[in-house]
Amino acid sequence: MAIKFISSLCLVLLILCSGGGSVWAQEQPQALAERAINLLSYIAVDYADAVADGEVRDPRLYRQLQRQAQTAAALLQQLPDRPGRTQLDGALNELQKSIGKRDSPDSVRRRANTAADRLAALYQLPRSPAEMLPSPAEVQTVYAERCAHCHGASGVPAADSGSDLRNRERMARFSLYDLYNTLDPTRNDAHGHAIDGDLSSRQRWALAVLVAGFSAPAQMPEAVLAEQYPALVGLPGIAVTRPSELPAEAAAALTWWRANPEYTRRLQHPLARAAGLIQLAQTSYRAGDAAESYHQLMLALREGFAPARLELEERNGALTARLDQQWLELRQAILDEAPTNEVIEKFQRLQAELLRAREALQPVPKTGLYGWAALLFALALAMGGLLWRGLRRWSRR
């Protein structure tokens, strides 16, 4: 029996100011968690501007970051208790102590980002779109009308009217999701409803891509880097990874890729696209959104598995048949509202088979060609050796 899909909930955060403090109205857990993640991401990004070498450089910003850490911890207390929440609460307490002791920016950044990632995992927050990232061209007009007067037409603000979006070091501390989170007034009140209150989710992702592009290097990464770091050219990796956490070469590549999503679509293997969507679908299902999970599952089938199926069938027919069956069984389990543990097990089996399929489609080494090349090289060495010996004998005569 097919389930009746639940329509998306409108997540509204109401902050009531009273006596210098603030309390939160009854909200959905996802909205509280997303606001806490937004606060943690700004601690990770801005702490280096507030503290250096154990000294406070910007007292006002430093106090603001202390309040943000306290607020994130308070928001966590309002979330449902789950296994791992106690450890996360301890991590946020350690973050507050680290800020209080004026620890190094690297240490505070790692603590804040780790806490944000744990929070997202614990409450199964979808931090990546299912559809491909939109082009920044879609929101050029929106940026010009709503953002440019503070951030400048090319990301450089006039005087102190906004953040410098061309600062590569600072922008590398944001993931695309961090930037997307900033553009939702229920998660960040810096802009207010007049600026971003009526933006669609797609427009927010497009603005995140556009803003990330202001600090992107001009030179396109070499294509071989996409093979070395495949998780960075597709979703969810390109949306949730912060360049500052990567080696320099990978960081520069990601900074360019995330600003040019139309190019990365050509770099990602279809089965990698399928695996990323299955990961998102599983996250959505664990969060209780069966409708979104089903949508992502069907996208994975249509945009990931289907384009690669014919080649896979030629390489491994039995594996292809198993994948066909597992996709059908998982789809039916979601529709039939099967027990959660059964559905999750089917997700995991499908992911494992997709990994085998990706390995099956790796280029077959041309052993014959390499063998002949090796033989010719050996013959050349042998001939060279014989010629050298002959020349020595001739010179001794």
N, C-alpha and C positions, 0 to 999 in steps of 0.2 A: 504494500500500500504506500503510495507516494506521500511524502510529507508535505505539509503546507509551509512553505518557506517563510521565515520571519523577516519582516521588513527591517531595514537598517534603523537603528535607534539614533535619535538626535542627541548628541552629547553636548550639554550646555553647562559650563562652569560658572556659578554665581558666587562672587566674592562680596561679602558684606563687611564693610569697614566699621569698626566700632572701637573707640577708646585707644586708637593707635595700633590695635591688633586686628586680626581677621579670622573669620570662621568660614567653613565651607558648608553649603547646603547639601542635602542628600543628592549624591551624584552616582552615576554609573562607575563601577571600578575602573573601567578602561580609561575614562576621562581623567580620573585622579592619577592613575599610573602614568599617563601620557604627560600630564603637567609636571609630575615629579621628574620624569626623564628630561623634559625641557630644561628644568632648573639645573639638573646635574650636567647637562651638556654645556650650559653657559658657565658653570663653575670650571669645567675642564678647559674651556676656550679662554676665559678672561682672567684666570688666576695669575698667569704669567705677567699680565699687565699690572697686577696689584702687588705682587711680591717678587723680589729678586734678591738672591744671596741672603735670605733670612730676614730681609728688611722690608717693611711696608712702603711701597712707592706711591700708592694711591689709596689713602685712608678711606675715602668715600666708597670706592669700588670694593675695597677689602671688607668693609662692614656689610656691604650689599651681598657679597658672596657668603659671608657667615650667615646672614638671614636666609639666603636661598638654601643653604645646606640644612638649616633648622626646619625650613618649610617642607623640604623634600622628605625629611624624617617624619614630620607630622602627617604628611599625606600618606606615607606608608602605613601608619598606625590606623588609618581609616579603611584600608583595603582588607578584603577577606583574608583570614589566616590560612596559609597553605604551607606544606612542607618546604622549608627553605626560607620562610619569611624571617625567622629568628636570626639566621645567619646574615640575611640582608640588612636587618635592623642593626646588627653589630657592625656591618661594613659602613653604614651611614654614620654611625657614632664615631668610628675610626676616621672617617673623612672629616668630620667636624673637628676632631682633635688635631688632625694633620694640618687643617687650615689654621687652627688656633696656635699651633707651634710654628707656623710660617715655614712649613716644609717646602722642599724644592717644587717648582712648577711641574716637572716630569712626574714626581710622586703623586701630587694632588690630581693631575690629569688622569693618570692611570687609575687611581682610586675612584674618581668620579665616573669615568667611562665604564669601568668594570661594574660598578653599582648600577648604572643605567642599563647595561646589557643584561645583568641578572634580573633586574626588575621587568624588563621586556619579556625575558624567557619565562619567568615565574608566572606572569599574568597573560602570557600568550598574546602579546601585542603584534599585530601585523604591521611591520615597519617597511614594507615594500609594496608597490602596486603589483597587481597581477598582469595588467597589460604593459606593453613596452613603455619605457619612459618617453614622454612627449618631447617634441622639439621645442627649444626655447623660442623659436619664431612665433609660436602660437600665442605668446603673452608679451610680445614686444610692446604692443599698445598699452596693455595693462600696466606694465612697468613704467612706461613713460608718463602715464596719467596719475599713478598712485605712489610710485616709489622714487622716481628720479628727483623730485624736489628736495628730498632728504639725502638720498644716496648718490646723486649725480647720474647723468645719462650713461656714464661708463663705469659706475661703481665708486667713483671718487667723490666724497661729499664736499659740500661747500661749508667751510669753517667746521664747527662742531655739530652740524645738523644731523649726522648719522654715522654709522660705522663705515670704515674704508673697506669696501668689498674687493679691492685689488691687493690687499695684504695677504700674500701667499702663505706666510707662516701661520697666521691666524685662521685663514679660511681652510687650511689643511686639517685643522682640529675638528671641523664639522664633517659629519656625514651628510649625504643628501637628505636622509630622513631627519636629521637635526634641523636642517634648513626648512624642510617641509613643516616640521612641528612648530617652528617660529611663526609660520604664516596662518596659524589657526588661533583665533581669539579665545577659544576655550582652553588653550594650552599655554599661550603666551599673550600677555596683555600689553605688549610694547606698542603694537600698532593700533589696536582697537577695532571695533566692528566697522567703523567707517572706511578703513583701509582694506581689511581682508575678511570682513564678516560674511560677504556674499560670494566669496571665491569657491569654485568647485574643487574637488579633490584633484582633478586633472590639472586645473590651472595652478594649484599650489605646487604640484610636482614640476610643472613646466617652469614656474618661477624659481624653484630650487635649482633646476638645471641651468637656467639663465644666470642666476646669481653666482653659482659655482664657476661658471665660465669666465667671469671677470678676472679671476686669479689663475686661470689655466695657462700652462705653457703654450707658446705658439706652435711649437714643433710637434707633429704627430708621432706617437710612439711607434717603434718598429713592430711589425705584425707578429714577429716571433714572440714578443712579450705576452701576447694574448694566449699563446700555447703554454708559456711558463706560468701564467697566473690566470687560468680560465675562469676562476670564480669572480674575478674582478670585471669581466666584460659582460656579465649577465646578472639578472635578478635572482636572488635578493642581494648578492654580494656588492654590486655596484651602488646600491642604495643605502646599505647599512655600514659599509666599511669607511673608516676615517683615514685619509692618507697619512696623517701624522703617526699612525701606529705601524706603518709599513717601512721596509727598506727604501732607500732613496729612489732607486730605479723604479720599483713598483709604485711608490707614492706619486712620482711624476706621471707615470702612465695612467694611473687611476684618475688623477686630477684632470687629465686631458679627456679620457674616455667618458667620464661622467658628464662632461660639458658637451659631448658630441654623441648622444645616444643613437642617432641615426646611423653612425658609422659602426658602433659596437654590434648592431644587429647582424652585420655581415661577418663578424668575428666569432660569434657564439655558435657552437654546434647545436643542432636541433635537440639532441638528447640532453645536452646540458640545460637548455631552456626547459625541457620537460621536467628534469630533476629539480630545478629551482622552483617551478610552479607546484610540483608535488610537495615540496617543503612548505611553501606558503599555504597550500590546501590543508596540510596536516595541522599547521599552526592555527588556522581559522577554525578547523573542526574542534581542536582542543579548547578553543576559546568559546565554543558553543554556537558558532555561526555556520550552520550546516549549509545554508544557501550559498554563502560566499565560497565555502570549501568546494561545493559541487561545481560552481562556476570555474574556479581555478583548476580543478581536476579536468574539466572538459577542455579548457584552454591548453593544458599540458598535452592532452591527447591530440588536439587539432593542430597546435602550433609546434609541438615538440616531437611526439612520437610518429605521427602520420607522415611528415616529410622524410623521415629516416627509415620508415618501415620496409620499403621495397629493398633497399640495400641490405638491411639487416636480415631479411628473409633469405636473400641470396647467400649470405654468409652463414646464418644459423637459423634454420627453419624452426627447430624445436624451441629455441629461446623466443622467437617471435610469437609462436603459438601460445607459449606460457604467458607472455606479456598481454596478448589479446584477451586471454581468459581472466588474468588478474585485474585488468582494467574494467572488464565487465562485472566481475564480482565486487570490486570496490564501489563502483557506481551504484550497483543494486543494493549494497549494504547501507549506503548513505540514504538512498531513497526509502528503504524499508525500516529505517531507524533502528538498525541493529545495535546491540550493546557496544558501548564506546570502546571497550578493550578489543573487541573483534575488529572494529573499523580501523583502529590505530595499528593493529597487527597487519592488516591488509595494506595499509599505507607503507609500512616498513618493508614488507615483502616486495611491493612494487618498486620501492626505491632501490632495494638490493638488486633486483632484476635489471633495472635501468642502468645501474653501474656495470653489470656484466655486459649489457648491450653496448655501452659506450666503449668498453674494452674490446669487444668483438669487432667494432668498426674502426679500430686503430689501423693506420696504414700498414699493409703487409710488407715487411722488409723484402727488398728485391735481392734475395740471397744468391740467385744465379749470376746477376750482374756483378754483385760484390765479390762473388767467388772468382769470376773471371778476372776481375781487376786485381785481386790479390795474387792470382796465379801469374799474371803478366808482370806484376811488380816483382815477384820472387824471381821470375826468369830474367828480368832486367838486372837484378842484383847479381844473379849468377853469371850472366854474360859480362857484367862489369868486372866481377872478380876474375874471370878467366882472362879478359883483356888485360887487366892490370898485371897478372902473373906473366902473361906472354911478353908484355913490354919490359918487365924486369929482366926476364931471361935474355931478351934481345939486347938490352943495354949492357949486359955483362959480357957479351961476345966481343 
